[in-house]
Amino acid sequence: MAKWLDDAVFYEVYPQSFQDSNGDGIGDFQGIIRRLDYIRSLGCNAIWMNPCFESSFHDAGYDVTDYYKAAPRYGTNEDLKILFDEAHKRGIRVLLDLVAGHTSLECRWFQESCKAERNAYTDRYVWTDSVVKGDNNTPGVRGWLRGISERDGAAAVNCFSTQPALNYGFGEVTEDWQFAADSPEAEEGRLILQDVMSFWLDLGCDGFRVDMAGSLVKADPDSRWTKLLWQKIRKFLDEKYPEAVLVSEWGDPKVALDAGFHMDFLLHNGPTHYMDLFRTNPYFSRKGTGDISEFAKTYMETHQKMNGKGFSCIPSGNHDMKRMRLTLDPEEMKIAFAFLLTMPGCPYIYYGDEIGMRYVENLVSKEGAYDRTGSRTPMQWERKINAGFSSSAPSELYLPVDASEDYPTVEEQQNDPESLLNMVKSLVELRHSNTALQSRGDIRMLYAEKQAYPFVYERFDEKQSVIVILNPSEKSASCKLLEAPGKVLMSWHGEADWKDGVLTVPACSFMICSRS
C-alpha cells in the first residue's frame, strides 16, 4: 500500500468553483495552482479534484467525451501537468476523478458504436440487439436509449440519459446480446481503463477516486465480477505504479476494500449511518437529540471486517450532498471537525467547509446538479467582488456567490484566532503530530450509547494512546470511564473532569488527551 496515505489529509477541489484565473467566471487549473499554498496551510497534503477531462458537461464533468484530454475550460494537459508538479513541490498529492462506468453521448467512442457497420467500438457499450429490447428489470441498468442510432439496438445508461454505460459484461448472462464478465469484449473495457490510468499517472497524478465504482459489471448481485475486475486493476497498479492510490465511491468499505481499493467513503447513501453525524437529526447539533450508537456499531463492525486491509474515510461533505453548514452552525462544526480529524482513515475536507460555507438554497440547477447546486457555489476567499473567486461580471459566474451579507471568507477567518478555519488548522496539526490519530491508528469505542452524550473513543497504536471526548450537546454530560483520560493535548470550551471512574464533560466541548 502507498505509505503516503498513512498521514494523508485530503481536500476536495471542485475545479469550476475554486478559483478563476482568467476572468471567464469558471475556475481553472491555474487558479488551483494559485491556491496550493492555502491548501498546504490547512495541513492538507492531498487533493481530490472532481472531473477535469473534456466533457459535454451535462453532469458537471461526469460525462466524459475524451479521457486523454483536459477540459479546455480548465486549461490544457500541460497546465494539468504543471498543477501536479507544483503540488508535489509542496508535498501535496493529487487524485483525479475517474468516471469509469459511462461516457458522454458526445464521446467519439459512443458515436462510433452507434454505427450499423461493425467497428472497434461496436462492443464498447452495453447494447441490446434490437431497439425494442431492454427493460427496467435489467440489474445495474438505469434506463435505455432508443431511436438514436443507425444500429438496431437500445443502449443502456448508468444514470442520466446522457451517460451510456460502458461494457464490462454481465455477471449473470440471460440474453443473447449480453457479454459475460470474462468475455474478451468485457476484458477490453478493463484494459482501456488501465490505459487511461497509465496516461495520467505518467503525466504526474497520484491516483484516482473512481465514480460509481461498484456499477461496472451488470447483473452482478454479490459484486463478484466487479470485485475481480478491480482486483486485476489493483494488481496492475501495484506492479507498475506502486505509490498510486485507488479510492472508491462505493459506500460499503468492507466490499470496496476486498475489491482492491485502498479507501472507500462513508456516504449519504449506503449502510454506514453517515447521515446521523451531521445532517439528519445530527448528533453534532447542540440540541442533543441525536444518536451516535448505530453509527458507532456499524463503523466498528466494518472496521473489524476490514482487518487492516485499507481505510474507510469520513468526509465533511462532498459535491453530491448538501453542506454541513445547513444543519450545523460554525460552533457546532468545530466539534464535528474534532471528530472528523481524529478518526481512522484519511479525512476529506470539502472545499469551503473549513470556513463554514453555506448551502445556497433555491438555485436553478446547473449542469445536472439539481438540489446539489447549492453546495457547488464559488469558494469565498475575501470580501471583494465575487468573494475573490473571479474578476468576471457576476452574471458570468459559473454559479452565484452566497448573497448573504455575512458570508464567511478565508481572509477574515485567517485573522480571527477563534475562527472555524483556525480550529481546523489546529486539529489537522494535532493529527500530523500524533501517530495514533493518523490513518492506521486503531480505534476502540469507550462510550457510544443510544441517544446519549458524550461520545468517547480511544485511538491507539504501538506508540501511544489518545482519548477523544466529544459533547456537542448544550448540556453537560457524564459517563463511566475506568481510567483518567490523561494529559490534555487540546480542548475547547473547558476540560472534562474525571473522578472515581466518572467523566463529566462540559456542554458544547471537546477534549483530546494522551495517555502515553
LINBEL-V184839 format. One record per helix or strand of 2 or more residues. SS is the DSSP state (H for helix, E for strand). FROM is the first residue (numbers start at 1). LEN is the number of residues. Records with the same first field share a line. If there is no record, write none. Layout:
SS->FROM-LEN, FROM-LEN
This chain:
H->3-5, 15-3, 29-6, 36-6, 77-13, 108-6, 184-20, 213-3, 224-17, 253-6, 275-4, 293-14, 324-3, 330-11, 353-3, 370-6, 385-4, 394-3, 410-5, 420-13, 435-3
E->10-4, 46-4, 53-3, 64-7, 93-7, 143-3, 155-3, 164-3, 207-5, 245-4, 263-4, 311-5, 348-3, 442-6, 455-6, 465-7, 477-4, 487-6, 497-3, 502-4, 509-6
